[in-house]
Amino acid sequence: MALAPCLVAADGGGDHALALGHDPHAVIGDLDSLSAQAREQLGSRVHHIAEQDSTDFAKCLQRIEAPFVLALGFTGLRLDHTLAAMTDLVRSDARVVMFADQEVIFRCPPEIALDLAPETRVSLYPFGPVTARSEGLHWPLDGIAFTPAERVGTSNRATGPVRIALEGPALLMLPRSELHAALLGLGLPG
């Protein structure tokens, strides 16, 4: 909570936050999973968005006004929800870093510099046609045409500080221990 002191929960995430002793500033979603007890406890902080054309995570990203978002609890339980959340990361203009069990995940900007130690895992997952150039990776990205159905860039590794320039939508994944490097690479306070 030190890096992102304002807690916004997506729908049933409000129950999880309360169970962990956190009091959300807001709960946003279609409210198909938030308990009646949590709705009563949170009162006017619950924001019901009835439309069904977006996920609760997307509803949150559209309404949160913050320099950046740290997203937790969107991976691991249901694969369909995890994939939808990753799609929301790519679609959103918000600066978002998502936590998974072992990684931090974010939309790779057109250019990024990351201060990584040698052997740090670096994965690039395209959400459409992507071309890239890189420095500091064991397997350079230059000249490779990435697409989700044909070629992805998982389990590469740093040889030292990394620079990536890319065209096209892609997620970048680093070990959770590299949160600080990810935030600094995105121009955020680390």
N, CA, C and O of each residue as an XYZ file, in Angstrom:
760
protein
N       0.825     -1.198      0.000
C       0.000      0.000      0.000
C       0.874      1.268      0.000
O       0.365      2.368     -0.215
N       2.151      1.121      0.234
C       3.021      2.294      0.248
C       3.156      2.900     -1.146
O       3.182      4.123     -1.286
N       3.242      2.063     -2.177
C       3.390      2.569     -3.539
C       2.075      3.059     -4.128
O       2.063      3.977     -4.948
N       0.977      2.455     -3.717
C      -0.344      2.809     -4.245
C      -1.317      2.863     -3.067
O      -2.020      1.888     -2.805
N      -1.365      3.986     -2.358
C      -2.127      4.055     -1.106
C      -3.647      4.071     -1.249
O      -4.354      3.931     -0.251
N      -4.160      4.236     -2.456
C      -5.611      4.248     -2.658
C      -6.042      2.883     -3.191
O      -5.652      2.491     -4.291
N      -6.842      2.168     -2.416
C      -7.276      0.817     -2.788
C      -8.650      0.868     -3.441
O      -9.628      1.300     -2.830
N      -8.707      0.418     -4.695
C      -9.964      0.267     -5.418
C     -10.109     -1.216     -5.730
O      -9.196     -1.831     -6.279
N     -11.244     -1.782     -5.383
C     -11.481     -3.207     -5.621
C     -12.436     -3.387     -6.791
O     -13.352     -2.591     -6.998
N     -12.203     -4.449     -7.548
C     -13.097     -4.816     -8.643
C     -14.104     -5.824     -8.110
O     -13.750     -6.965     -7.810
N     -15.351     -5.404     -7.993
C     -16.471     -6.263     -7.612
C     -16.151     -7.122     -6.393
O     -15.913     -6.579     -5.314
N     -16.139     -8.444     -6.533
C     -15.911     -9.346     -5.407
C     -14.567     -9.172     -4.738
O     -14.357     -9.684     -3.639
N     -13.652     -8.461     -5.375
C     -12.383     -8.129     -4.738
C     -12.594     -7.299     -3.487
O     -11.734     -7.264     -2.606
N     -13.749     -6.625     -3.405
C     -14.076     -5.873     -2.197
C     -14.176     -6.780     -0.984
O     -13.715     -6.424      0.100
N     -14.776     -7.954     -1.160
C     -14.857     -8.928     -0.070
C     -13.469     -9.399      0.349
O     -13.180     -9.522      1.539
N     -12.610     -9.661     -0.637
C     -11.253    -10.119     -0.333
C     -10.477     -9.037      0.413
O      -9.763     -9.331      1.373
N     -10.615     -7.790     -0.026
C      -9.915     -6.695      0.649
C     -10.363     -6.588      2.100
O      -9.533     -6.481      3.003
N     -11.667     -6.618      2.324
C     -12.189     -6.529      3.691
C     -11.703     -7.701      4.541
O     -11.350     -7.519      5.706
N     -11.684     -8.897      3.964
C     -11.233    -10.083      4.705
C      -9.768     -9.971      5.110
O      -9.353    -10.553      6.113
N      -8.982     -9.224      4.333
C      -7.566     -9.025      4.648
C      -7.335     -7.812      5.546
O      -6.195     -7.471      5.862
N      -8.430     -7.164      5.956
C      -8.313     -6.015      6.843
C      -8.084     -4.692      6.143
O      -7.704     -3.709      6.780
N      -8.314     -4.655      4.830
C      -8.157     -3.410      4.069
C      -9.534     -2.820      3.783
O     -10.483     -3.549      3.494
N      -9.633     -1.522      3.865
C     -10.896     -0.821      3.653
C     -10.835     -0.095      2.308
O     -10.216      0.966      2.223
N     -11.460     -0.634      1.253
C     -11.362     -0.018     -0.072
C     -11.940      1.395     -0.113
O     -12.948      1.695      0.525
N     -11.268      2.252     -0.885
C     -11.806      3.587     -1.148
C     -13.030      3.491     -2.050
O     -13.946      4.311     -1.976
N     -13.024      2.454     -2.917
C     -14.144      2.244     -3.836
C     -14.169      0.784     -4.263
O     -13.145      0.101     -4.269
N     -15.362      0.323     -4.621
C     -15.550     -0.971     -5.271
C     -16.325     -0.684     -6.547
O     -17.396     -0.078     -6.515
N     -15.773     -1.126     -7.670
C     -16.364     -0.841     -8.977
C     -16.633     -2.158     -9.689
O     -15.793     -3.058     -9.674
N     -17.803     -2.276    -10.315
C     -18.089     -3.471    -11.097
C     -19.562     -3.656    -11.346
O     -20.379     -2.803    -10.999
N     -19.901     -4.795    -11.961
C     -21.309     -5.090    -12.224
C     -21.996     -5.685    -10.999
O     -23.205     -5.914    -11.004
N     -21.215     -5.930     -9.952
C     -21.695     -6.384     -8.638
C     -22.361     -7.754     -8.683
O     -23.307     -8.021     -7.942
N     -21.858     -8.612     -9.556
C     -22.390     -9.973     -9.579
C     -21.692    -10.884     -8.573
O     -22.090    -12.036     -8.401
N     -20.654    -10.375     -7.906
C     -19.955    -11.229     -6.939
C     -19.683    -10.564     -5.592
O     -19.220    -11.243     -4.675
N     -19.945     -9.287     -5.436
C     -19.761     -8.614     -4.145
C     -20.884     -9.035     -3.207
O     -22.055     -9.000     -3.585
N     -20.538     -9.427     -1.998
C     -21.551     -9.895     -1.048
C     -22.446     -8.749     -0.585
O     -22.050     -7.584     -0.604
N     -23.658     -9.106     -0.171
C     -24.595     -8.116      0.365
C     -24.011     -7.461      1.614
O     -24.202     -6.265      1.837
N     -23.306     -8.233      2.420
C     -22.689     -7.686      3.637
C     -21.649     -6.619      3.287
O     -21.601     -5.569      3.927
N     -20.821     -6.882      2.279
C     -19.819     -5.900      1.863
C     -20.490     -4.665      1.271
O     -20.053     -3.542      1.525
N     -21.548     -4.861      0.484
C     -22.277     -3.708     -0.082
C     -22.790     -2.803      1.027
O     -22.682     -1.579      0.950
N     -23.349     -3.426      2.058
C     -23.879     -2.643      3.173
C     -22.751     -1.930      3.915
O     -22.874     -0.752      4.249
N     -21.664     -2.635      4.172
C     -20.545     -2.060      4.914
C     -19.888     -0.908      4.155
O     -19.490      0.086      4.763
N     -19.773     -1.035      2.832
C     -19.068     -0.039      2.033
C     -19.964      1.104      1.568
O     -19.462      2.171      1.216
N     -21.259      0.906      1.561
C     -22.216      1.975      1.262
C     -21.948      2.697     -0.041
O     -21.900      2.080     -1.105
N     -21.771      4.018      0.045
C     -21.640      4.858     -1.149
C     -20.317      4.649     -1.884
O     -20.125      5.193     -2.971
N     -19.426      3.886     -1.319
C     -18.160      3.600     -2.007
C     -18.323      2.503     -3.059
O     -17.381      2.213     -3.796
N     -19.503      1.893     -3.135
C     -19.784      0.860     -4.131
C     -20.368      1.530     -5.373
O     -21.362      2.253     -5.295
N     -19.736      1.279     -6.516
C     -20.151      1.902     -7.776
C     -20.603      0.812     -8.740
O     -19.787      0.066     -9.282
N     -21.913      0.732     -8.942
C     -22.499     -0.291     -9.800
C     -22.467      0.167    -11.249
O     -23.055      1.190    -11.598
N     -21.779     -0.595    -12.090
C     -21.717     -0.335    -13.531
C     -22.353     -1.554    -14.198
O     -21.735     -2.615    -14.281
N     -23.574     -1.400    -14.666
C     -24.373     -2.548    -15.106
C     -23.950     -3.137    -16.446
O     -24.187     -4.320    -16.687
N     -23.335     -2.358    -17.317
C     -23.058     -2.866    -18.670
C     -22.195     -4.126    -18.617
O     -21.368     -4.299    -17.720
N     -22.408     -4.993    -19.593
C     -21.733     -6.294    -19.638
C     -20.751     -6.416    -20.804
O     -20.341     -7.522    -21.156
N     -20.374     -5.290    -21.401
C     -19.450     -5.321    -22.534
C     -17.992     -5.193    -22.115
O     -17.098     -5.208    -22.961
N     -17.747     -5.068    -20.812
C     -16.372     -4.979    -20.323
C     -16.256     -5.747    -19.013
O     -17.253     -6.028    -18.348
N     -15.031     -6.079    -18.660
C     -14.788     -6.777    -17.399
C     -14.824     -5.779    -16.240
O     -14.771     -4.567    -16.447
N     -14.912     -6.304    -15.033
C     -14.855     -5.424    -13.862
C     -13.510     -4.704    -13.794
O     -13.450     -3.547    -13.378
N     -12.432     -5.377    -14.198
C     -11.117     -4.744    -14.225
C     -11.115     -3.570    -15.199
O     -10.608     -2.498    -14.871
N     -11.677     -3.761    -16.393
C     -11.756     -2.671    -17.372
C     -12.603     -1.523    -16.834
O     -12.265     -0.356    -17.034
N     -13.695     -1.845    -16.155
C     -14.529     -0.799    -15.557
C     -13.711      0.026    -14.564
O     -13.825      1.251    -14.523
N     -12.891     -0.649    -13.772
C     -12.026      0.057    -12.819
C     -11.027      0.950    -13.554
O     -10.880      2.126    -13.223
N     -10.343      0.389    -14.550
C      -9.323      1.153    -15.262
C      -9.907      2.382    -15.947
O      -9.234      3.407    -16.054
N     -11.155      2.292    -16.413
C     -11.799      3.429    -17.071
C     -12.145      4.541    -16.085
O     -12.318      5.691    -16.488
N     -12.247      4.213    -14.798
C     -12.736      5.183    -13.821
C     -11.704      5.649    -12.804
O     -11.901      6.673    -12.150
N     -10.623      4.920    -12.664
C      -9.587      5.315    -11.707
C      -8.786      6.468    -12.289
O      -8.309      6.401    -13.422
N      -8.644      7.523    -11.500
C      -7.799      8.647    -11.893
C      -6.582      8.627    -10.984
O      -6.635      9.079     -9.840
N      -5.482      8.095    -11.512
C      -4.247      7.968    -10.738
C      -3.073      7.952    -11.713
O      -3.242      7.597    -12.880
N      -1.885      8.332    -11.245
C      -0.717      8.293    -12.128
C      -0.409      6.887    -12.640
O       0.095      6.721    -13.751
N      -0.716      5.874    -11.822
C      -0.530      4.493    -12.238
C      -1.354      3.592    -11.333
O      -1.825      4.002    -10.272
N      -1.515      2.346    -11.785
C      -2.313      1.360    -11.057
C      -1.459      0.118    -10.826
O      -0.812     -0.382    -11.747
N      -1.461     -0.372     -9.599
C      -0.895     -1.682     -9.290
C      -2.075     -2.622     -9.153
O      -2.935     -2.415     -8.296
N      -2.129     -3.644     -9.978
C      -3.290     -4.540    -10.035
C      -2.942     -5.900     -9.435
O      -1.995     -6.557     -9.868
N      -3.716     -6.311     -8.438
C      -3.516     -7.598     -7.774
C      -4.799     -8.402     -7.820
O      -5.892     -7.836     -7.806
N      -4.672     -9.712     -7.873
C      -5.826    -10.591     -7.782
C      -6.516    -10.887     -9.101
O      -7.634    -11.401     -9.107
N      -5.877    -10.574    -10.211
C      -6.509    -10.788    -11.512
C      -5.954    -11.999    -12.250
O      -6.369    -12.281    -13.374
N      -5.028    -12.712    -11.637
C      -4.435    -13.886    -12.284
C      -4.540    -15.088    -11.360
O      -4.633    -14.946    -10.141
N      -4.523    -16.269    -11.954
C      -4.358    -17.477    -11.169
C      -5.581    -18.320    -10.900
O      -5.466    -19.546    -10.884
N      -6.748    -17.736    -10.687
C      -7.896    -18.569    -10.345
C      -8.567    -19.142    -11.588
O      -8.619    -20.360    -11.761
N      -9.078    -18.278    -12.447
C      -9.744    -18.739    -13.670
C      -8.971    -18.237    -14.873
O      -8.693    -17.043    -14.992
N      -8.626    -19.152    -15.761
C      -7.837    -18.783    -16.926
C      -8.567    -17.773    -17.802
O      -7.938    -16.854    -18.325
N      -9.888    -17.920    -17.976
C     -10.619    -16.963    -18.812
C     -10.540    -15.558    -18.225
O     -10.413    -14.586    -18.970
N     -10.613    -15.436    -16.901
C     -10.495    -14.117    -16.267
C      -9.075    -13.570    -16.398
O      -8.880    -12.374    -16.611
N      -8.088    -14.453    -16.270
C      -6.696    -14.022    -16.418
C      -6.451    -13.484    -17.822
O      -5.860    -12.416    -17.981
N      -6.898    -14.212    -18.840
C      -6.710    -13.763    -20.222
C      -7.449    -12.457    -20.487
O      -6.929    -11.577    -21.174
N      -8.654    -12.326    -19.949
C      -9.407    -11.080    -20.119
C      -8.675     -9.916    -19.454
O      -8.625     -8.818    -20.009
N      -8.111    -10.147    -18.279
C      -7.372     -9.084    -17.585
C      -6.133     -8.676    -18.377
O      -5.797     -7.494    -18.440
N      -5.462     -9.638    -18.973
C      -4.287     -9.317    -19.797
C      -4.708     -8.514    -21.030
O      -4.009     -7.591    -21.448
N      -5.847     -8.874    -21.600
C      -6.371     -8.108    -22.729
C      -6.684     -6.679    -22.295
O      -6.406     -5.729    -23.027
N      -7.264     -6.529    -21.102
C      -7.543     -5.184    -20.581
C      -6.259     -4.376    -20.411
O      -6.254     -3.171    -20.661
N      -5.174     -5.021    -19.988
C      -3.884     -4.328    -19.861
C      -3.445     -3.748    -21.197
O      -2.962     -2.619    -21.266
N      -3.618     -4.527    -22.251
C      -3.187     -4.088    -23.576
C      -4.094     -2.983    -24.104
O      -3.614     -2.054    -24.754
N      -5.379     -3.065    -23.841
C      -6.344     -2.086    -24.355
C      -6.281     -0.740    -23.636
O      -6.545      0.301    -24.238
N      -5.937     -0.760    -22.368
C      -6.031      0.443    -21.550
C      -4.890      1.422    -21.821
O      -3.753      1.023    -22.074
N      -5.220      2.706    -21.764
C      -4.198      3.747    -21.845
C      -3.566      4.009    -20.483
O      -2.548      4.696    -20.395
N      -4.157      3.470    -19.425
C      -3.628      3.673    -18.075
C      -2.288      2.954    -17.925
O      -2.038      1.933    -18.565
N      -1.446      3.505    -17.075
C      -0.185      2.829    -16.762
C      -0.476      1.856    -15.626
O      -0.784      2.258    -14.504
N      -0.372      0.572    -15.941
C      -0.771     -0.486    -15.015
C       0.349     -1.513    -14.908
O       0.916     -1.937    -15.915
N       0.656     -1.902    -13.685
C       1.546     -3.034    -13.443
C       0.717     -4.068    -12.700
O       0.204     -3.805    -11.612
N       0.591     -5.244    -13.297
C      -0.204     -6.325    -12.715
C       0.725     -7.336    -12.049
O       1.786     -7.673    -12.574
N       0.305     -7.802    -10.895
C       1.052     -8.830    -10.179
C       0.456    -10.200    -10.470
O      -0.753    -10.394    -10.351
N       1.299    -11.145    -10.848
C       0.930    -12.558    -10.921
C       1.722    -13.268     -9.821
O       2.464    -12.626     -9.079
N       1.567    -14.572     -9.717
C       2.271    -15.308     -8.663
C       3.771    -15.065     -8.690
O       4.389    -14.852     -7.646
N       4.356    -15.095     -9.877
C       5.808    -14.978     -9.985
C       6.278    -13.770    -10.779
O       7.471    -13.466    -10.786
N       5.366    -13.077    -11.446
C       5.761    -11.991    -12.337
C       5.052    -10.681    -12.027
O       4.031    -10.633    -11.341
N       5.648     -9.615    -12.571
C       4.937     -8.359    -12.773
C       4.766     -8.245    -14.282
O       5.664     -8.591    -15.050
N       3.601     -7.755    -14.694
C       3.210     -7.741    -16.100
C       2.716     -6.341    -16.434
O       1.970     -5.740    -15.661
N       3.131     -5.824    -17.579
C       2.662     -4.499    -17.995
C       2.743     -4.389    -19.512
O       3.481     -5.115    -20.178
N       1.947     -3.445    -20.034
C       2.017     -3.187    -21.474
C       3.364     -2.550    -21.756
O       3.737     -1.558    -21.128
N       4.081     -3.118    -22.692
C       5.394     -2.584    -23.031
C       5.213     -1.298    -23.835
O       4.558     -1.305    -24.877
N       5.791     -0.196    -23.357
C       5.696      1.047    -24.128
C       6.569      0.949    -25.386
O       7.343      0.001    -25.524
N       6.455      1.906    -26.293
C       7.261      1.850    -27.516
C       8.769      1.774    -27.252
O       9.513      1.190    -28.040
N       9.212      2.367    -26.144
C      10.623      2.267    -25.764
C      10.709      2.131    -24.256
O       9.993      2.810    -23.519
N      11.595      1.244    -23.799
C      11.777      1.067    -22.364
C      13.225      0.674    -22.090
O      13.838     -0.079    -22.847
N      13.754      1.204    -20.992
C      15.079      0.827    -20.501
C      14.886      0.246    -19.110
O      14.230      0.852    -18.263
N      15.455     -0.925    -18.877
C      15.301     -1.625    -17.602
C      16.675     -1.963    -17.042
O      17.501     -2.570    -17.724
N      16.910     -1.573    -15.814
C      18.171     -1.879    -15.149
C      18.050     -3.261    -14.512
O      17.639     -3.389    -13.359
N      18.411     -4.285    -15.269
C      18.255     -5.671    -14.824
C      19.611     -6.342    -14.667
O      20.560     -6.043    -15.393
N      19.681     -7.237    -13.721
C      20.892     -8.027    -13.516
C      20.967     -9.129    -14.569
O      19.937     -9.569    -15.080
N      22.179     -9.575    -14.896
C      22.307    -10.707    -15.816
C      21.499    -11.905    -15.315
O      21.402    -12.160    -14.114
N      20.930    -12.625    -16.269
C      20.127    -13.832    -16.036
C      18.690    -13.549    -15.592
O      17.933    -14.492    -15.361
N      18.294    -12.288    -15.466
C      16.906    -11.973    -15.126
C      16.008    -12.386    -16.285
O      16.283    -12.056    -17.439
N      14.935    -13.109    -15.978
C      13.990    -13.554    -17.013
C      13.220    -12.350    -17.565
O      12.736    -11.508    -16.809
N      13.118    -12.283    -18.887
C      12.379    -11.227    -19.587
C      11.516    -11.909    -20.639
O      12.039    -12.569    -21.537
N      10.201    -11.756    -20.536
C       9.296    -12.361    -21.514
C       8.463    -11.283    -22.182
O       7.984    -10.356    -21.529
N       8.299    -11.413    -23.475
C       7.496    -10.491    -24.270
C       6.383    -11.306    -24.913
O       6.649    -12.269    -25.632
N       5.139    -10.922    -24.656
C       4.013    -11.645    -25.247
C       3.220    -10.687    -26.133
O       2.645     -9.719    -25.636
N       3.184    -10.951    -27.455
C       2.482    -10.059    -28.373
C       0.967    -10.259    -28.326
O       0.477    -11.367    -28.108
N       0.250     -9.177    -28.531
C      -1.212     -9.234    -28.657
C      -1.643     -8.815    -30.054
O      -2.759     -8.337    -30.253
N      -0.777     -8.993    -30.989
C      -0.977     -8.652    -32.383
C       0.395     -8.694    -33.026
O       1.358     -9.124    -32.391
N       0.508     -8.254    -34.279
C       1.825     -8.213    -34.907
C       2.744     -7.238    -34.166
O       2.363     -6.098    -33.899
N       3.941     -7.687    -33.842
C       4.910     -6.871    -33.112
C       6.287     -7.066    -33.737
O       6.696     -8.188    -34.035
N       6.990     -5.958    -33.930
C       8.410     -6.011    -34.277
C       9.156     -5.252    -33.194
O       8.626     -4.317    -32.596
N      10.392     -5.664    -32.950
C      11.132     -5.053    -31.851
C      12.622     -5.033    -32.142
O      13.133     -5.778    -32.978
N      13.299     -4.151    -31.420
C      14.757     -4.118    -31.371
C      15.134     -4.197    -29.899
O      14.384     -3.741    -29.035
N      16.279     -4.768    -29.618
C      16.669     -4.885    -28.215
C      18.173     -4.802    -28.044
O      18.945     -5.074    -28.964
N      18.562     -4.421    -26.849
C      19.947     -4.490    -26.388
C      19.896     -5.132    -25.012
O      18.961     -4.891    -24.249
N      20.879     -5.935    -24.694
C      20.976     -6.498    -23.357
C      20.185     -7.767    -23.127
O      19.989     -8.170    -21.980
N      19.724     -8.410    -24.196
C      19.019     -9.686    -24.059
C      19.873    -10.812    -24.638
O      20.578    -10.614    -25.628
N      19.811    -11.965    -24.036
C      20.568    -13.124    -24.520
C      20.165    -13.458    -25.957
O      21.020    -13.736    -26.798
N      18.857    -13.430    -26.233
C      18.351    -13.649    -27.585
C      17.771    -12.328    -28.084
O      16.656    -11.969    -27.704
N      18.504    -11.594    -28.932
C      18.020    -10.300    -29.418
C      16.673    -10.431    -30.133
O      16.372    -11.457    -30.742
N      15.883     -9.381    -30.043
C      14.549     -9.368    -30.647
C      14.567     -8.847    -32.084
O      13.569     -8.965    -32.795
N      15.670     -8.284    -32.511
C      15.781     -7.639    -33.816
C      15.431     -8.596    -34.954
O      15.915     -9.727    -35.009
N      14.577     -8.115    -35.860
C      14.247     -8.876    -37.056
C      13.238     -9.991    -36.859
O      12.944    -10.725    -37.802
N      12.703    -10.135    -35.663
C      11.729    -11.197    -35.404
C      10.319    -10.622    -35.528
O      10.027     -9.564    -34.971
N       9.455    -11.311    -36.251
C       8.046    -10.921    -36.358
C       7.264    -11.735    -35.328
O       7.067    -12.939    -35.491
N       6.825    -11.066    -34.275
C       6.062    -11.725    -33.218
C       4.569    -11.624    -33.504
O       4.086    -10.567    -33.910
N       3.843    -12.701    -33.297
C       2.379    -12.707    -33.323
C       1.915    -13.748    -32.310
O       2.619    -14.731    -32.077
N       0.746    -13.553    -31.705
C       0.310    -14.501    -30.687
C       0.101    -15.917    -31.212
O       0.248    -16.883    -30.463
N      -0.239    -16.048    -32.484
C      -0.521    -17.379    -33.028
C       0.719    -18.068    -33.595
O       0.672    -19.254    -33.921
N       1.831    -17.330    -33.716
C       2.997    -17.932    -34.357
C       4.289    -17.819    -33.563
O       5.003    -18.812    -33.426
N       4.614    -16.646    -33.036
C       5.913    -16.469    -32.379
C       5.758    -15.547    -31.186
O       5.300    -14.412    -31.316
N       6.143    -16.045    -30.023
C       6.122    -15.244    -28.801
C       7.538    -15.214    -28.230
O       8.398    -15.993    -28.642
N       7.767    -14.324    -27.294
C       9.120    -14.134    -26.770
C       9.233    -14.467    -25.297
O       9.593    -13.603    -24.496
N       8.936    -15.695    -24.924
C       8.987    -16.068    -23.513
C      10.373    -16.567    -23.115
O      11.137    -17.081    -23.932
N      10.663    -16.396    -21.843
C      11.867    -16.941    -21.199
C      13.182    -16.490    -21.819
O      14.146    -17.255    -21.857
N      13.227    -15.253    -22.304
C      14.502    -14.658    -22.682
C      15.196    -14.283    -21.379
O      14.607    -14.426    -20.307
N      16.411    -13.814    -21.450
C      17.068    -13.389    -20.217
C      18.006    -12.227    -20.491
O      18.588    -12.096    -21.568
N      18.126    -11.393    -19.474
C      18.981    -10.218    -19.573
C      20.446    -10.625    -19.485
O      20.806    -11.587    -18.806
N      21.281     -9.863    -20.192
C      22.726     -9.999    -20.038
C      23.271     -8.831    -19.220
O      24.470     -8.753    -18.953
N      22.386     -7.934    -18.829
C      22.687     -6.708    -18.096
C      21.530     -5.762    -18.336
O      20.426     -6.221    -18.629
N      21.741     -4.450    -18.224
C      20.654     -3.511    -18.515
C      20.056     -3.774    -19.904
O      20.771     -4.097    -20.853
N      18.736     -3.628    -19.998
C      17.996     -3.977    -21.215
C      17.332     -2.740    -21.796
O      16.803     -1.901    -21.067
N      17.366     -2.640    -23.111
C      16.611     -1.616    -23.838
C      15.779     -2.342    -24.885
O      16.276     -3.205    -25.608
N      14.505     -1.977    -24.951
C      13.604     -2.561    -25.946
C      12.869     -1.424    -26.638
O      12.370     -0.507    -25.987
N      12.808     -1.490    -27.952
C      11.977     -0.590    -28.748
C      11.068     -1.488    -29.569
O      11.532     -2.413    -30.234
N       9.765     -1.211    -29.519
C       8.856     -2.087    -30.260
C       7.733     -1.319    -30.912
O       7.387     -0.204    -30.522
N       7.180     -1.960    -31.916
C       5.982     -1.468    -32.586
C       4.950     -2.568    -32.488
O       5.197     -3.704    -32.894
N       3.785     -2.227    -31.946
C       2.712     -3.196    -31.791
C       2.415     -3.455    -30.325
O       3.210     -3.112    -29.450
N       1.256     -4.067    -30.060
C       0.827     -4.287    -28.676
C       1.436     -5.553    -28.070
O       1.307     -6.646    -28.622
N       2.097     -5.384    -26.931
C       2.705     -6.541    -26.270
C       2.776     -6.313    -24.770
O       2.854     -5.179    -24.298
N       2.746     -7.408    -24.037
C       2.965     -7.374    -22.595
C       4.400     -7.778    -22.314
O       4.954     -8.661    -22.968
N       4.989     -7.119    -21.332
C       6.323     -7.462    -20.872
C       6.184     -8.061    -19.486
O       5.450     -7.535    -18.649
N       6.884     -9.160    -19.238
C       6.799     -9.861    -17.954
C       8.189    -10.021    -17.372
O       9.122    -10.469    -18.039
N       8.300     -9.639    -16.097
C       9.551     -9.749    -15.356
C       9.270    -10.451    -14.039
O       8.122    -10.480    -13.595
N      10.293    -11.022    -13.398
C      10.068    -11.592    -12.068
C       9.559    -10.520    -11.101
O       9.913     -9.348    -11.231
N       8.739    -10.914    -10.145
C       8.192     -9.958     -9.168
C       9.281     -9.183     -8.448
O       9.076     -8.037     -8.047
N      10.428     -9.804     -8.286
C      11.542     -9.123     -7.613
C      12.017     -7.901     -8.393
O      12.761     -7.081     -7.853
N      11.606     -7.763     -9.641
C      12.018     -6.639    -10.484
C      10.957     -5.544    -10.573
O      10.970     -4.749    -11.513
N      10.042     -5.494     -9.609
C       9.020     -4.438     -9.599
C       9.660     -3.059     -9.667
O       9.227     -2.215    -10.451
N      10.677     -2.825     -8.861
C      11.337     -1.517     -8.832
C      11.864     -1.148    -10.222
O      11.658     -0.028    -10.689
N      12.541     -2.087    -10.877
C      13.071     -1.833    -12.218
C      11.945     -1.560    -13.207
O      12.072     -0.690    -14.068
N      10.837     -2.305    -13.089
C       9.694     -2.094    -13.985
C       9.112     -0.699    -13.799
O       8.862      0.007    -14.775
N       8.896     -0.300    -12.545
C       8.331      1.022    -12.281
C       9.241      2.122    -12.815
O       8.769      3.055    -13.464
N      10.537      2.021    -12.550
C      11.470      3.032    -13.052
C      11.500      3.037    -14.575
O      11.562      4.105    -15.185
N      11.458      1.864    -15.197
C      11.450      1.779    -16.655
C      10.224      2.426    -17.275
O      10.275      2.934    -18.395
N       9.121      2.403    -16.533
C       7.881      3.031    -17.001
C       7.797      4.503    -16.617
O       6.798      5.165    -16.896
N       8.847      5.014    -15.977
C       8.855      6.418    -15.569
C       8.009      6.688    -14.343
O       7.533      7.806    -14.145
N       7.820      5.666    -13.514
C       6.991      5.784    -12.312
C       7.878      5.785    -11.073
O       9.023      5.337    -11.126
N       7.352      6.289     -9.957
C       8.157      6.247     -8.728
C       8.360      4.806     -8.281
O       7.399      4.043     -8.181
N       9.585      4.440     -8.016
C       9.895      3.073     -7.626
C      10.112      2.952     -6.159
O      10.384      1.859     -5.663
